[in-house]
Amino acid sequence: MALSVSDDLTAPEVIADPHSYYRRLRDQNPVHWNDRWGGWVLTRHDDVVQVLRDSEAFSSDRMGYLERELTENEVEPIAPIFDVLSRWIVFTDPPLHTKLRMLVNRKFSPKMVETYRGTVRKIVNDVLDEIEPQGHMEVVRDFAYQVPMTVILELMGVPDLIRVKIKEWSEQLGLFFFIRADEPRRRQFATQGISALAGHLTHYLTHVIEEKAKNPDNDLISLLLRAEMDGELTRDDVVATCVLLAFGGHETTMNLIANGTLALIRHPDQWERLKEDPGIIKTAVEELSRYDGSVMTTVRWARRDVEIGGETIKAGQRVLVGLSGANRDPAQFEDPDVLDLTRDPNLHVAFAHGIHVCVGAPLARMEAQEAFTALTSRLPCPKLETEELEYLPTVVGRSLRALRVVF
Amino acid sequence: MSAEATIAVNLARCVGSTMCIQVAPSVFALTDEGQSCVIDAGGDPMERIVEAAENCPMEAIRVEDLRTGTVLFPLTEES
């Protein structure tokens, strides 16, 4: 069958409007072999859930895969960062995954997260106190970034002084693996010291961890250190997990808040609806996550031949699991392109599914609930300064470079 | 061990994170559909069962004291 859909996942029109692209793909060829990317692309809700649930057939060992793909000379300069990333919960398979996940999960369970709600509410309102009198803001930088960054540093027990640096280092790290695999710049970044830059984050957190080991507290780093003392984790595991939390703890929530704010601005009736009835905030955040979530895709590697939607995924092949595609699948959602803040049930996969379901999801949800409640109750629905919005050209993250608004 | 709890897994919420199975492996198991189910409500001590419910990232598990009917988790019921 001739496809009218290109295989260029980072073409400007795809980056600008991924939802239309994945809809066309789902309509025409829902289990699609993308020759350019070198793997299968899934866009149906059922298929996506099948893959995410089956962690035995589908591995998450991204670093192992990359390592096999690169030459020895290419791996050498980035070996230290590889070592850190290969210990990230998101890129590990059981049994290491189970061990790390259980530890971190305790601090991020819905029950624990509720105990942070007051703190988060105060942070959100402090940030808005600064913004409100100005009559304009750059949503990503001034609002969406500030809230999760402040929260995650506090939970981890990392001094706040360093936050500007952490943002810079995290962006470098994000470029390293959010960028498309065939992007020549990835190799360039790798060889020109990207790992050194991201390495600063590792280096800094290693220092914080050493200090924390002398004076343990009640924070997340101290919890991980206790697990190290009990022989459950190595120091390298602790460092890697802290890098993941500093990075993942703000990047994705920042995008969720920014994308959600944009969706509300483009649907002023929904902004007003939330303002008038803040009681709908929980379903509202689920719907904003579904409608334009922060992570569009995730990748898995088949360990054995598996049949998906009539096609055989062969052992060793990779699969681009289309979370955004699944979240707009009409077989699962009525009027999937309509933003309805009271949609219920809403079985979206914005935080993935299965054993790798986002460990920080309860925290991200609560932060987003507080952010959108305060935003809509305190500000009138803003206007965009420009309709020309720019997103980072990646297959994974849905990341606005900036969102300038006036109100 | 005889069951002391009534345990319900909300399948509209369960995403198969398997956190409950890690905490209370004699109570919970994974179905062929990749969701959690109760195999033996008395398989682990009560505090383990509550801990399992607390660790669910989706708050998909409800635990009731079988004798008194008191809801042990979640502490605030959602609509």
Chai-1 contact restraints between the chains, C-beta under 6 A:
chainA,res_idxA,chainB,res_idxB,connection_type,confidence,min_distance_angstrom,max_distance_angstrom,comment,restraint_id
A,R53,B,G16,contact,1.0,0.0,6.0,A-B,restraint_1
A,R53,B,G34,contact,1.0,0.0,6.0,A-B,restraint_2
A,M102,B,Q22,contact,1.0,0.0,6.0,A-B,restraint_3
A,N105,B,M19,contact,1.0,0.0,6.0,A-B,restraint_4
A,N105,B,N55,contact,1.0,0.0,6.0,A-B,restraint_5
A,S109,B,E54,contact,1.0,0.0,6.0,A-B,restraint_6
A,S109,B,N55,contact,1.0,0.0,6.0,A-B,restraint_7
A,P110,B,E59,contact,1.0,0.0,6.0,A-B,restraint_8
A,K111,B,E54,contact,1.0,0.0,6.0,A-B,restraint_9
A,P345,B,A12,contact,1.0,0.0,6.0,A-B,restraint_10
A,H353,B,V15,contact,1.0,0.0,6.0,A-B,restraint_11
A,G354,B,G16,contact,1.0,0.0,6.0,A-B,restraint_12
A,I355,B,T18,contact,1.0,0.0,6.0,A-B,restraint_13
A,V357,B,V15,contact,1.0,0.0,6.0,A-B,restraint_14
A,V357,B,S17,contact,1.0,0.0,6.0,A-B,restraint_15
A,V357,B,P57,contact,1.0,0.0,6.0,A-B,restraint_16
A,A361,B,P57,contact,1.0,0.0,6.0,A-B,restraint_17
A,P362,B,P57,contact,1.0,0.0,6.0,A-B,restraint_18
